[in-house]
Amino acid sequence: MNKLIVLSGVPGSGKSYFSAALKKVKKAHVYIVSSDALRDTILGNQQDLSADRMMWKMYYKLAYVYSIDPDGIVILDATHTTSFYRIEATKMLKPLFKEIDLVSFNLPHDVIMYQNLNRDFPVPSDVLETLIQKFEAPDEKDKEYFDKIYVIEDQHIEKIIMDL
């Protein structure tokens, strides 16, 4: 059964780490579609937003391509900080997957700030603060739309990885 996993969290919350850990545990049939990786591939800089329209087009096109694997787990690794973005951005993919799950990263502020500083390309603190303020925890709309919702509120992700 193919599955789409939508990650939701600010930069530094552990989305990419989670994706890599899930791929390591599940091994085959895990496809990570990362907005940062695409920006890096297209422009040589994951923080360059100048070609974002093209990047997002490729981002969702890759998810569409990977949906063909009947045993595939496709991970959308981007901020998806609000219910609107989580749902609207994936509506066109919903018919392609048997299950769509949400993994929301709601770590403490100090942990996010620390992890951001240890990224290869840290997000400027003022930008990160704005993203933290705009972040929305899963709500009723998310509960209606997604098949399962997992919330990560600490750095122990192992149980959720095993459940997926």
DSSP file (Angstrom, degrees, kcal/mol; ACC not computed):
  #  RESIDUE AA STRUCTURE BP1 BP2  ACC     N-H-->O    O-->H-N    N-H-->O    O-->H-N    TCO  KAPPA ALPHA  PHI   PSI    X-CA   Y-CA   Z-CA
    1    1 A M              0   0    0      0, 0.0     2,-0.1     0, 0.0    70,-0.1   0.000 360.0 360.0 360.0 124.5    0.0    0.0    0.0
    2    2 A N        -     0   0    0     65,-0.1    96,-1.0    94,-0.1    97,-0.9  -0.483 360.0-166.7 -79.6 152.6    1.5    3.3   -1.0
    3    3 A K  E     -ab  73  99A   0     69,-2.4    71,-2.9    95,-0.2     2,-0.5  -0.995  16.6-148.6-143.1 141.1    1.5    6.1    1.5
    4    4 A L  E     -ab  74 100A   0     95,-2.7    97,-2.9    -2,-0.3     2,-0.5  -0.949  13.0-164.1-109.6 131.0    2.2    9.9    1.5
    5    5 A I  E     -ab  75 101A   0     69,-3.3    71,-3.1    -2,-0.5     2,-0.6  -0.969   3.5-159.9-117.7 119.3    3.7   11.4    4.7
    6    6 A V  E     -ab  76 102A   0     95,-3.0    97,-2.7    -2,-0.5     2,-0.4  -0.871   8.7-151.0 -99.6 121.9    3.4   15.2    5.0
    7    7 A L  E     - b   0 103A   0     69,-2.2    71,-0.4    -2,-0.6     2,-0.4  -0.751  11.2-170.1 -93.9 140.6    5.9   16.8    7.4
    8    8 A S  E     + b   0 104A   0     95,-2.5    97,-3.4    -2,-0.4     2,-0.3  -0.974  32.5  98.1-134.4 118.9    5.0   20.0    9.2
    9    9 A G        -     0   0    0     70,-2.1    97,-0.1    -2,-0.4    72,-0.1  -0.899  64.1 -88.9 173.5 159.8    7.4   22.0   11.2
   10   10 A V    >   -     0   0    0     95,-0.4     3,-1.8    -2,-0.3     5,-0.3  -0.323  62.5 -74.0 -77.9 164.0    9.7   25.0   11.1
   11   11 A P  T 3  S+     0   0    0      0, 0.0   105,-0.2     0, 0.0    -1,-0.2  -0.334 122.2  27.6 -56.5 137.5   13.3   24.8   10.0
   12   12 A G  T 3  S+     0   0    0    103,-0.2   103,-0.2   104,-0.1   104,-0.1   0.462  87.1 110.0  89.2   1.5   15.4   23.1   12.7
   13   13 A S  S <  S-     0   0    0     -3,-1.8    93,-0.1   102,-0.1    99,-0.1   0.617  94.8 -99.9 -86.8 -11.4   12.6   21.1   14.1
   14   14 A G  S  > S+     0   0    0     -4,-0.2     4,-2.7    98,-0.1     5,-0.2   0.599  77.2 134.6 109.7  13.1   14.0   17.8   12.7
   15   15 A K  H  > S+     0   0    0     -5,-0.3     4,-2.4     2,-0.2     5,-0.1   0.938  79.4  41.7 -61.4 -48.7   12.0   17.1    9.5
   16   16 A S  H  > S+     0   0    0      2,-0.2     4,-2.4     1,-0.2    -1,-0.2   0.884 114.5  51.8 -68.4 -37.6   15.0   16.1    7.4
   17   17 A Y  H  > S+     0   0    0      2,-0.2     4,-2.4     1,-0.2    -1,-0.2   0.930 110.7  49.1 -61.1 -45.1   16.5   14.1   10.2
   18   18 A F  H  X S+     0   0    0     -4,-2.7     4,-2.7     2,-0.2    -2,-0.2   0.916 110.2  51.2 -59.6 -45.7   13.2   12.3   10.6
   19   19 A S  H  X S+     0   0    0     -4,-2.4     4,-2.3     1,-0.2    -2,-0.2   0.929 111.8  46.2 -59.3 -47.3   13.0   11.6    6.8
   20   20 A A  H  X S+     0   0    0     -4,-2.4     4,-2.1     1,-0.2    -1,-0.2   0.893 113.0  50.2 -64.1 -39.9   16.6   10.2    6.7
   21   21 A A  H  X S+     0   0    0     -4,-2.4     4,-2.1     2,-0.2    -2,-0.2   0.909 110.6  49.3 -65.6 -41.9   15.9    8.0    9.8
   22   22 A L  H  X S+     0   0    0     -4,-2.7     4,-2.9     1,-0.2     5,-0.3   0.915 111.3  49.5 -63.6 -42.8   12.7    6.6    8.4
   23   23 A K  H  X S+     0   0    0     -4,-2.3     4,-2.1    -5,-0.2    -1,-0.2   0.893 110.3  51.3 -62.9 -39.1   14.4    5.8    5.1
   24   24 A K  H  < S+     0   0    0     -4,-2.1    -1,-0.2     2,-0.2    -2,-0.2   0.892 115.2  41.7 -65.3 -39.7   17.2    4.1    7.0
   25   25 A V  H  < S+     0   0    0     -4,-2.1    -2,-0.2     1,-0.2    -1,-0.2   0.929 123.0  36.6 -74.2 -46.4   14.7    1.9    9.0
   26   26 A K  H  < S-     0   0    0     -4,-2.9     2,-1.0     1,-0.2    -2,-0.2   0.718  86.6-174.1 -81.2 -21.6   12.4    1.1    6.1
   27   27 A K    ><  +     0   0    0     -4,-2.1     3,-0.6    -5,-0.3    -1,-0.2  -0.499  53.6  44.1  66.1 -96.0   15.2    0.8    3.6
   28   28 A A  T 3  S+     0   0    0     -2,-1.0     3,-0.1     1,-0.2     0, 0.0  -0.317 106.8  27.0 -80.7 160.9   13.6    0.3    0.2
   29   29 A H  T 3  S+     0   0    0      1,-0.2    44,-2.9    43,-0.1     2,-0.5   0.692  82.1 126.5  66.4  24.0   10.6    2.1   -1.3
   30   30 A V  E <   -c   73   0A   0     -3,-0.6     2,-0.5    42,-0.2    44,-0.2  -0.963  36.5-172.7-112.8 124.8   11.0    5.4    0.7
   31   31 A Y  E     -c   74   0A   0     42,-3.0    44,-3.2    -2,-0.5     2,-0.6  -0.969   8.0-157.5-121.4 122.1   11.2    8.5   -1.4
   32   32 A I  E     -c   75   0A   0     -2,-0.5     2,-0.7    42,-0.2    44,-0.2  -0.879   4.3-168.7-103.1 121.4   12.1   11.9    0.2
   33   33 A V  E     -c   76   0A   0     42,-3.2    44,-3.1    -2,-0.6     2,-0.5  -0.929  16.3-176.6-108.6 108.1   10.9   15.0   -1.7
   34   34 A S  E  >  -c   77   0A   0     -2,-0.7     4,-2.1    42,-0.2    44,-0.2  -0.907  28.6-154.9-114.6 127.4   12.7   17.9    0.0
   35   35 A S  H  > S+     0   0    0     42,-2.1     4,-2.3    -2,-0.5     5,-0.2   0.904 100.7  50.7 -64.1 -40.4   12.2   21.6   -0.8
   36   36 A D  H  > S+     0   0    0     41,-0.4     4,-2.3     1,-0.2    -1,-0.2   0.930 110.2  48.8 -62.6 -45.1   15.7   22.4    0.5
   37   37 A A  H  > S+     0   0    0      1,-0.2     4,-2.4     2,-0.2    -1,-0.2   0.886 111.3  50.1 -63.9 -38.8   17.3   19.6   -1.6
   38   38 A L  H  X S+     0   0    0     -4,-2.1     4,-3.1     2,-0.2     5,-0.3   0.921 109.9  49.6 -66.6 -42.7   15.5   20.8   -4.7
   39   39 A R  H  X>S+     0   0    0     -4,-2.3     4,-2.9     1,-0.2     6,-1.0   0.914 112.1  49.6 -60.4 -40.9   16.6   24.4   -4.2
   40   40 A D  H  X5S+     0   0    0     -4,-2.3     4,-1.5     4,-0.2    -2,-0.2   0.910 114.0  45.0 -63.9 -42.2   20.1   23.1   -3.8
   41   41 A T  H  <5S+     0   0    0     -4,-2.4    -2,-0.2     2,-0.2    -1,-0.2   0.918 120.4  39.0 -67.1 -44.7   19.9   21.1   -6.9
   42   42 A I  H  <5S+     0   0    0     -4,-3.1    -2,-0.2    -5,-0.2    -3,-0.2   0.925 137.3  12.3 -73.5 -45.9   18.3   23.8   -9.0
   43   43 A L  H  <5S-     0   0    0     -4,-2.9    -3,-0.2    -5,-0.3    -2,-0.2   0.478  94.3-117.2-116.0  -6.1   20.2   26.8   -7.8
   44   44 A G  S  <<S+     0   0    0     -4,-1.5     2,-0.3    -5,-0.6    -4,-0.2   0.613  93.6  78.5  77.2  10.6   23.1   25.5   -5.8
   45   45 A N    >   -     0   0    0     -6,-1.0     3,-1.6     3,-0.1    -2,-0.1  -0.874  64.7-154.9-154.9 115.2   21.7   27.1   -2.6
   46   46 A Q  T 3  S+     0   0    0     -2,-0.3    -7,-0.2     1,-0.3    -6,-0.1   0.643  97.3  54.7 -69.2 -12.3   18.9   25.7   -0.5
   47   47 A Q  T 3  S+     0   0    0     -8,-0.1     2,-0.7    -7,-0.0    -1,-0.3   0.469  78.9 107.1 -97.8  -2.4   18.1   29.2    0.8
   48   48 A D    <   +     0   0    0     -3,-1.6     3,-0.4     1,-0.1    -3,-0.1  -0.677  41.3 177.7 -80.3 112.4   17.7   30.8   -2.6
   49   49 A L    >   +     0   0    0     -2,-0.7     3,-1.5     1,-0.2     4,-0.2   0.292  50.0 105.4 -96.7   8.9   14.0   31.4   -3.1
   50   50 A S  T 3  S+     0   0    0      1,-0.3     3,-0.2     2,-0.1    -1,-0.2   0.756  88.3  34.9 -65.9 -25.6   14.3   33.1   -6.5
   51   51 A A  T 3> S+     0   0    0     -3,-0.4     4,-2.5     1,-0.1    -1,-0.3  -0.109  77.0 129.8-117.3  34.8   13.0   30.1   -8.5
   52   52 A D  H <>  +     0   0    0     -3,-1.5     4,-3.0     1,-0.2     5,-0.3   0.841  67.4  59.2 -62.6 -33.9   10.5   28.9   -5.9
   53   53 A R  H  > S+     0   0    0      1,-0.2     4,-1.6     2,-0.2    -1,-0.2   0.941 111.5  40.8 -59.3 -46.5    7.6   28.6   -8.4
   54   54 A M  H  > S+     0   0    0     -3,-0.3     4,-2.3     2,-0.2    -2,-0.2   0.900 113.9  54.4 -66.7 -41.0    9.7   26.2  -10.5
   55   55 A M  H  X S+     0   0    0     -4,-2.5     4,-2.6     1,-0.2    -2,-0.2   0.931 108.7  47.2 -60.9 -46.7   10.9   24.4   -7.4
   56   56 A W  H  X S+     0   0    0     -4,-3.0     4,-2.2     1,-0.2     5,-0.3   0.863 109.5  54.4 -65.5 -34.9    7.3   23.8   -6.0
   57   57 A K  H  X S+     0   0    0     -4,-1.6     4,-1.7    -5,-0.3    -1,-0.2   0.937 112.9  42.5 -61.7 -45.8    6.2   22.5   -9.4
   58   58 A M  H  X S+     0   0    0     -4,-2.3     4,-2.6     2,-0.2    -2,-0.2   0.880 109.6  60.0 -66.4 -38.6    9.1   20.0   -9.4
   59   59 A Y  H  X S+     0   0    0     -4,-2.6     4,-1.5     1,-0.2    -2,-0.2   0.940 112.0  36.6 -55.3 -53.6    8.4   19.1   -5.8
   60   60 A Y  H  X S+     0   0    0     -4,-2.2     4,-2.0     1,-0.2    -1,-0.2   0.804 113.2  58.5 -74.8 -28.3    4.8   18.0   -6.4
   61   61 A K  H  X S+     0   0    0     -4,-1.7     4,-2.4    -5,-0.3    -2,-0.2   0.894 105.2  51.0 -65.4 -39.7    5.7   16.4   -9.7
   62   62 A L  H  X S+     0   0    0     -4,-2.6     4,-2.9     2,-0.2     5,-0.2   0.915 108.4  51.1 -63.4 -42.5    8.2   14.2   -8.0
   63   63 A A  H  X S+     0   0    0     -4,-1.5     4,-1.4     1,-0.2    -1,-0.2   0.912 110.0  50.8 -59.8 -41.3    5.6   13.1   -5.4
   64   64 A Y  H  < S+     0   0    0     -4,-2.0     4,-0.3     2,-0.2     3,-0.3   0.928 111.6  47.0 -61.1 -46.4    3.3   12.3   -8.4
   65   65 A V  H >< S+     0   0    0     -4,-2.4     3,-1.4     1,-0.2     4,-0.2   0.929 112.3  49.2 -62.3 -46.7    6.1   10.2  -10.0
   66   66 A Y  H >< S+     0   0    0     -4,-2.9     3,-1.5     1,-0.3    -1,-0.2   0.725  93.9  75.6 -68.5 -20.7    6.9    8.3   -6.8
   67   67 A S  T 3< S+     0   0    0     -4,-1.4    -1,-0.3     1,-0.3    -2,-0.2   0.688  78.3  76.4 -64.2 -15.8    3.3    7.5   -6.2
   68   68 A I  T <  S+     0   0    0     -3,-1.4    -1,-0.3    -4,-0.3    -2,-0.2   0.798  71.1  91.9 -65.9 -29.0    3.5    4.9   -8.9
   69   69 A D    X   -     0   0    0     -3,-1.5     3,-1.7    -4,-0.2    -3,-0.0  -0.568  68.8-154.2 -69.9 113.9    5.3    2.5   -6.5
   70   70 A P  T 3  S+     0   0    0      0, 0.0    -1,-0.2     0, 0.0    -2,-0.0   0.710  96.0  39.8 -65.5 -18.5    2.6    0.4   -4.9
   71   71 A D  T 3  S+     0   0    0    -70,-0.1     2,-0.1   -69,-0.1    -2,-0.1   0.245  94.6 127.6-108.0  10.1    4.8   -0.2   -1.9
   72   72 A G    <   -     0   0    0     -3,-1.7   -69,-2.4    -6,-0.2     2,-0.5  -0.334  46.8-157.1 -77.8 148.6    6.2    3.3   -1.7
   73   73 A I  E     -ac   3  30A   0    -44,-2.9   -42,-3.0   -71,-0.2     2,-0.5  -0.985  15.7-164.0-117.7 114.8    6.3    5.8    1.2
   74   74 A V  E     -ac   4  31A   0    -71,-2.9   -69,-3.3    -2,-0.5     2,-0.5  -0.893   1.6-159.8-104.7 124.4    6.6    9.3   -0.2
   75   75 A I  E     -ac   5  32A   0    -44,-3.2   -42,-3.2    -2,-0.5     2,-0.9  -0.910   7.4-153.1-108.0 122.8    7.7   11.9    2.3
   76   76 A L  E     -ac   6  33A   0    -71,-3.1   -69,-2.2    -2,-0.5     2,-1.0  -0.847  14.4-167.0 -94.3 105.6    7.1   15.6    1.6
   77   77 A D  E     + c   0  34A   0    -44,-3.1   -42,-2.1    -2,-0.9   -41,-0.4  -0.775  40.5 105.0-101.4  91.7    9.8   17.4    3.5
   78   78 A A  S    S-     0   0    0     -2,-1.0   -69,-0.2   -71,-0.4    -2,-0.1  -0.908  81.2 -91.2-153.2 175.5    8.9   21.1    3.7
   79   79 A T        +     0   0    0     -2,-0.3   -70,-2.1   -71,-0.2    -1,-0.1   0.927  42.5 174.5 -65.5 -47.0    7.6   23.5    6.4
   80   80 A H        +     0   0    0    -72,-0.2     6,-0.1     1,-0.1   -70,-0.1   0.901  13.8 171.8  39.8  56.0    3.8   23.1    5.7
   81   81 A T        +     0   0    0    -73,-0.1    55,-3.2   -72,-0.1     2,-0.3   0.616  48.7  50.4 -78.2 -14.1    3.3   25.3    8.8
   82   82 A T  S  > S-     0   0    0     53,-0.2     4,-2.5     1,-0.1     5,-0.2  -0.883  81.1-119.4-124.9 157.8   -0.5   25.8    8.5
   83   83 A S  H  > S+     0   0    0     -2,-0.3     4,-2.4     1,-0.2     5,-0.3   0.899 114.1  57.2 -56.4 -42.4   -3.5   23.6    8.1
   84   84 A F  H  > S+     0   0    0      1,-0.2     4,-2.9     2,-0.2     5,-0.4   0.942 110.2  42.0 -56.2 -51.0   -4.3   25.4    4.8
   85   85 A Y  H  > S+     0   0    0      1,-0.2     4,-1.5     2,-0.2    -1,-0.2   0.887 112.8  53.7 -66.3 -38.6   -0.9   24.6    3.3
   86   86 A R  H  < S+     0   0    0     -4,-2.5     4,-0.3     2,-0.1    -1,-0.2   0.912 121.0  30.7 -62.5 -41.1   -0.9   21.1    4.5
   87   87 A I  H >X S+     0   0    0     -4,-2.4     3,-1.1    -5,-0.2     4,-1.0   0.949 121.1  45.8 -84.5 -53.7   -4.2   20.3    3.0
   88   88 A E  H >< S+     0   0    0     -4,-2.9     3,-0.5    -5,-0.3     4,-0.4   0.871 110.3  55.2 -61.1 -37.6   -4.4   22.5   -0.1
   89   89 A A  T 3< S+     0   0    0     -4,-1.5    -1,-0.3    -5,-0.4    -2,-0.2   0.716 115.8  37.3 -69.8 -19.6   -0.9   21.6   -1.2
   90   90 A T  T X> S+     0   0    0     -3,-1.1     3,-1.3    -4,-0.3     4,-1.3   0.439  84.5  98.2-113.2  -0.2   -1.6   17.9   -1.2
   91   91 A K  T << S+     0   0    0     -4,-1.0     3,-0.5    -3,-0.5    -2,-0.1   0.883  83.9  53.2 -56.5 -39.9   -5.2   17.7   -2.5
   92   92 A M  T 34 S+     0   0    0     -4,-0.4    -1,-0.3     1,-0.2    -2,-0.1   0.707 110.8  48.5 -70.7 -16.8   -4.1   16.9   -6.0
   93   93 A L  T X> S+     0   0    0     -3,-1.3     3,-2.0     1,-0.1     4,-0.5   0.668  86.5  88.6 -92.0 -18.9   -2.1   14.0   -4.7
   94   94 A K  G >< S+     0   0    0     -4,-1.3     3,-1.3    -3,-0.5    -2,-0.1   0.850  83.7  53.8 -52.4 -43.9   -4.8   12.5   -2.5
   95   95 A P  G 34 S+     0   0    0      0, 0.0    -1,-0.3     0, 0.0    -2,-0.1   0.699 103.6  59.7 -65.7 -15.3   -6.3   10.2   -5.2
   96   96 A L  G <4 S+     0   0    0     -3,-2.0     2,-0.4    -4,-0.1    -2,-0.2   0.586  99.9  61.9 -88.6 -10.9   -2.8    8.7   -5.9
   97   97 A F    <<  -     0   0    0     -3,-1.3   -94,-0.2    -4,-0.5     3,-0.1  -0.914  63.9-148.0-123.9 144.0   -2.2    7.4   -2.4
   98   98 A K  S    S+     0   0    0    -96,-1.0     2,-0.3    -2,-0.4   -95,-0.2   0.786  91.9  19.4 -73.5 -28.5   -4.0    4.8   -0.2
   99   99 A E  E     -b    3   0A   0    -97,-0.9   -95,-2.7     2,-0.0     2,-0.5  -0.999  60.7-164.7-145.6 139.9   -3.1    6.7    2.9
  100  100 A I  E     -b    4   0A   0     -2,-0.3    47,-3.0   -97,-0.2    48,-0.7  -0.980  17.4-176.2-127.0 119.1   -2.0   10.2    3.7
  101  101 A D  E     -bd   5 148A   0    -97,-2.9   -95,-3.0    -2,-0.5     2,-0.4  -0.798  16.0-142.3-114.0 155.0   -0.5   10.9    7.2
  102  102 A L  E     -bd   6 149A   0     46,-2.5    48,-3.0    -2,-0.3     2,-0.5  -0.963   7.9-168.0-116.2 131.8    0.7   14.0    8.9
  103  103 A V  E     -bd   7 150A   0    -97,-2.7   -95,-2.5    -2,-0.4     2,-0.5  -0.970  13.5-165.4-117.9 113.9    3.8   14.2   11.1
  104  104 A S  E     -bd   8 151A   0     46,-3.2    48,-3.4    -2,-0.5     2,-0.7  -0.861   9.9-150.3-105.4 129.3    3.9   17.5   13.0
  105  105 A F  E     + d   0 152A   0    -97,-3.4   -95,-0.4    -2,-0.5     2,-0.2  -0.867  24.1 165.1-102.4 108.3    7.0   18.7   14.7
  106  106 A N        +     0   0    0     46,-3.0     3,-0.1    -2,-0.7    -1,-0.1  -0.532  16.5 163.3-122.9  63.2    6.1   20.9   17.7
  107  107 A L        -     0   0    0     -2,-0.2    47,-0.1     1,-0.1    46,-0.1  -0.379  47.4 -82.3 -80.8 158.7    9.4   21.0   19.6
  108  108 A P     >  -     0   0    0      0, 0.0     4,-2.1     0, 0.0     3,-0.5  -0.264  40.7-114.6 -59.0 147.8   10.2   23.5   22.3
  109  109 A H  H  > S+     0   0    0      1,-0.2     4,-2.5     2,-0.2     5,-0.2   0.874 114.2  51.4 -52.0 -47.0   11.5   26.9   21.1
  110  110 A D  H  > S+     0   0    0      1,-0.2     4,-2.0     2,-0.2    -1,-0.2   0.848 109.0  51.3 -66.1 -33.3   15.0   26.6   22.6
  111  111 A V  H  > S+     0   0    0     -3,-0.5     4,-2.9     2,-0.2     5,-0.2   0.922 110.9  48.0 -67.6 -43.9   15.4   23.2   21.0
  112  112 A I  H  X S+     0   0    0     -4,-2.1     4,-2.6     2,-0.2    -2,-0.2   0.929 111.9  49.2 -62.3 -45.9   14.4   24.6   17.5
  113  113 A M  H  X S+     0   0    0     -4,-2.5     4,-1.8     2,-0.2    -1,-0.2   0.914 114.0  46.2 -61.8 -42.3   16.7   27.6   17.9
  114  114 A Y  H  X S+     0   0    0     -4,-2.0     4,-0.9     2,-0.2    -2,-0.2   0.943 114.0  46.9 -64.5 -48.9   19.7   25.3   18.9
  115  115 A Q  H  < S+     0   0    0     -4,-2.9     3,-0.5     1,-0.2     4,-0.2   0.866 108.9  56.0 -64.3 -35.5   19.1   22.8   16.1
  116  116 A N  H >< S+     0   0    0     -4,-2.6     3,-1.6     1,-0.2    -1,-0.2   0.920 104.1  53.2 -61.3 -43.1   18.7   25.6   13.6
  117  117 A L  H 3< S+     0   0    0     -4,-1.8    -1,-0.2     1,-0.3    -2,-0.2   0.746 107.4  53.1 -64.7 -22.0   22.1   26.9   14.5
  118  118 A N  T 3< S+     0   0    0     -4,-0.9    -1,-0.3    -3,-0.5    -2,-0.2   0.359  86.7 106.5 -96.1   4.4   23.6   23.5   13.9
  119  119 A R  S <  S-     0   0    0     -3,-1.6    -3,-0.0    -4,-0.2     0, 0.0  -0.423  82.8-116.6 -75.5 158.4   22.1   23.2   10.4
  120  120 A D  S    S+     0   0    0      1,-0.3    -1,-0.1    -2,-0.1    -4,-0.0   0.881 113.8  24.7 -60.3 -37.4   24.4   23.5    7.4
  121  121 A F  S    S-     0   0    0     -5,-0.0    -1,-0.3   -75,-0.0    -3,-0.1  -0.754  88.3-156.1-129.4  84.0   22.5   26.6    6.4
  122  122 A P        -     0   0    0      0, 0.0    -5,-0.1     0, 0.0    -6,-0.1  -0.286  18.4-121.2 -62.5 143.7   20.8   28.1    9.4
  123  123 A V        -     0   0    0      1,-0.1     5,-0.1     2,-0.1    -4,-0.1  -0.668  41.2 -94.6 -79.3 137.5   17.8   30.3    8.9
  124  124 A P     >  -     0   0    0      0, 0.0     4,-2.6     0, 0.0     3,-0.5  -0.260  34.8-120.3 -53.9 140.7   18.3   33.8   10.2
  125  125 A S  H  > S+     0   0    0      1,-0.2     4,-2.6     2,-0.2     5,-0.2   0.845 110.8  51.9 -55.3 -40.9   16.9   34.1   13.7
  126  126 A D  H  > S+     0   0    0      2,-0.2     4,-1.6     1,-0.2    -1,-0.2   0.886 111.8  46.8 -66.7 -37.1   14.3   36.8   12.9
  127  127 A V  H  > S+     0   0    0     -3,-0.5     4,-2.2     2,-0.2    -2,-0.2   0.918 112.8  49.7 -67.8 -43.8   12.9   34.8   10.0
  128  128 A L  H  X S+     0   0    0     -4,-2.6     4,-2.6     1,-0.2    -2,-0.2   0.900 107.4  54.4 -62.8 -41.0   12.8   31.6   12.1
  129  129 A E  H  X S+     0   0    0     -4,-2.6     4,-2.1    -5,-0.2    -1,-0.2   0.902 108.4  49.9 -59.3 -41.1   11.0   33.6   14.9
  130  130 A T  H  X S+     0   0    0     -4,-1.6     4,-1.6     2,-0.2    -1,-0.2   0.918 111.1  48.6 -63.6 -43.7    8.3   34.6   12.3
  131  131 A L  H  X S+     0   0    0     -4,-2.2     4,-1.2     1,-0.2    -2,-0.2   0.888 109.6  52.4 -64.2 -39.1    7.9   31.0   11.1
  132  132 A I  H  < S+     0   0    0     -4,-2.6     3,-0.4     1,-0.2    -1,-0.2   0.909 109.1  50.0 -62.5 -41.5    7.6   29.8   14.7
  133  133 A Q  H  < S+     0   0    0     -4,-2.1    -1,-0.2     1,-0.2    -2,-0.2   0.839 113.2  46.4 -65.8 -32.6    4.8   32.4   15.4
  134  134 A K  H  < S+     0   0    0     -4,-1.6    -1,-0.2    -5,-0.1    -2,-0.2   0.635  85.4 114.9 -85.1 -14.8    2.9   31.3   12.2
  135  135 A F     <  -     0   0    0     -4,-1.2     2,-0.5    -3,-0.4   -53,-0.2  -0.323  51.3-157.7 -61.8 133.9    3.2   27.6   12.9
  136  136 A E        -     0   0    0    -55,-3.2     3,-0.1    -2,-0.0    -2,-0.1  -0.959  11.4-133.5-115.5 128.0   -0.2   25.9   13.5
  137  137 A A        -     0   0    0     -2,-0.5   -54,-0.2     1,-0.2    14,-0.0  -0.351  52.3 -71.7 -65.5 158.4   -0.5   22.6   15.4
  138  138 A P        -     0   0    0      0, 0.0     2,-0.2     0, 0.0    -1,-0.2  -0.257  62.7-172.3 -54.3 138.7   -2.9   20.1   13.7
  139  139 A D     >  -     0   0    0     -3,-0.1     4,-2.2     1,-0.0     5,-0.2  -0.498  42.0 -74.6-122.6-168.7   -6.5   21.2   14.0
  140  140 A E  H  > S+     0   0    0      1,-0.2     4,-1.9     2,-0.2     5,-0.2   0.861 128.1  55.0 -61.2 -37.8  -10.0   19.8   13.2
  141  141 A K  H  > S+     0   0    0      1,-0.2     4,-1.8     2,-0.2    -1,-0.2   0.917 108.8  48.5 -62.1 -42.1   -9.5   20.3    9.4
  142  142 A D  H  > S+     0   0    0      1,-0.2     4,-2.9     2,-0.2    -2,-0.2   0.911 108.6  54.1 -62.2 -41.9   -6.3   18.2    9.6
  143  143 A K  H  < S+     0   0    0     -4,-2.2    -1,-0.2     1,-0.2    -2,-0.2   0.845 111.0  46.0 -62.9 -34.0   -8.1   15.5   11.6
  144  144 A E  H  < S+     0   0    0     -4,-1.9    -1,-0.2    -5,-0.2    -2,-0.2   0.843 119.7  39.8 -74.5 -34.2  -10.8   15.3    8.9
  145  145 A Y  H  < S+     0   0    0     -4,-1.8    -2,-0.2    -5,-0.2     2,-0.2   0.922 103.9  65.2 -85.4 -48.2   -8.3   15.2    6.0
  146  146 A F     <  -     0   0    0     -4,-2.9   -45,-0.2    -5,-0.2     3,-0.1  -0.507  67.5-142.6 -85.2 146.4   -5.4   13.1    7.2
  147  147 A D  S    S+     0   0    0    -47,-3.0     2,-0.3     1,-0.3   -46,-0.2   0.904  88.2   7.6 -70.7 -41.6   -5.7    9.3    7.9
  148  148 A K  E     -d  101   0A   0    -48,-0.7   -46,-2.5     2,-0.0     2,-0.4  -0.990  65.4-156.6-140.2 148.0   -3.3    9.5   10.8
  149  149 A I  E     -d  102   0A   0     -2,-0.3     2,-0.4   -48,-0.2   -46,-0.2  -0.994   7.2-171.9-127.8 128.5   -1.6   12.4   12.7
  150  150 A Y  E     -d  103   0A   0    -48,-3.0   -46,-3.2    -2,-0.4     2,-0.5  -0.964   7.2-158.8-116.8 134.7    1.6   12.1   14.7
  151  151 A V  E     -d  104   0A   0     -2,-0.4     2,-0.7   -48,-0.2   -46,-0.2  -0.963   2.4-157.7-117.2 124.5    2.9   14.9   16.8
  152  152 A I  E     +d  105   0A   0    -48,-3.4   -46,-3.0    -2,-0.5     5,-0.1  -0.891  22.9 161.7-101.8 113.5    6.5   15.0   17.8
  153  153 A E        +     0   0    0     -2,-0.7     2,-0.3   -48,-0.2    -1,-0.1   0.367  66.4  28.2-113.3   1.4    7.0   17.2   20.9
  154  154 A D  S    S-     0   0    0      2,-0.1   -48,-0.1   -47,-0.1   -47,-0.0  -0.805  94.4 -92.3-144.2-173.2   10.4   15.9   21.9
  155  155 A Q  S    S+     0   0    0     -2,-0.3     2,-1.0     1,-0.1     3,-0.1   0.277  90.5 103.6 -93.1  12.5   13.4   14.5   20.2
  156  156 A H        +     0   0    0      1,-0.2     4,-0.2     2,-0.0     3,-0.2  -0.779  33.3 152.3 -98.1  94.9   12.4   10.8   20.6
  157  157 A I     >  +     0   0    0     -2,-1.0     4,-2.3     1,-0.1     5,-0.2   0.481  41.0  97.4-101.0  -5.0   11.1    9.9   17.1
  158  158 A E  H  > S+     0   0    0      1,-0.2     4,-2.1     2,-0.2     5,-0.2   0.880  81.9  50.7 -57.8 -44.8   11.8    6.2   17.2
  159  159 A K  H  > S+     0   0    0      1,-0.2     4,-1.8     2,-0.2    -1,-0.2   0.906 111.2  48.4 -61.9 -42.4    8.3    5.0   18.2
  160  160 A I  H  > S+     0   0    0     -4,-0.2     4,-1.6     1,-0.2    -1,-0.2   0.909 109.2  53.5 -65.5 -41.0    6.7    7.1   15.4
  161  161 A I  H  < S+     0   0    0     -4,-2.3    -1,-0.2     1,-0.2    -2,-0.2   0.912 109.4  48.4 -59.1 -42.4    9.1    5.8   12.8
  162  162 A M  H  < S+     0   0    0     -4,-2.1    -1,-0.2     1,-0.2    -2,-0.2   0.840 108.4  54.6 -68.4 -32.3    8.3    2.2   13.8
  163  163 A D  H  <        0   0    0     -4,-1.8    -1,-0.2     1,-0.3    -2,-0.2   0.802 360.0 360.0 -70.0 -29.2    4.5    3.0   13.6
  164  164 A L     <        0   0    0     -4,-1.6    -1,-0.3    -3,-0.2    -2,-0.2   0.472 360.0 360.0 -79.3 360.0    4.8    4.2   10.1
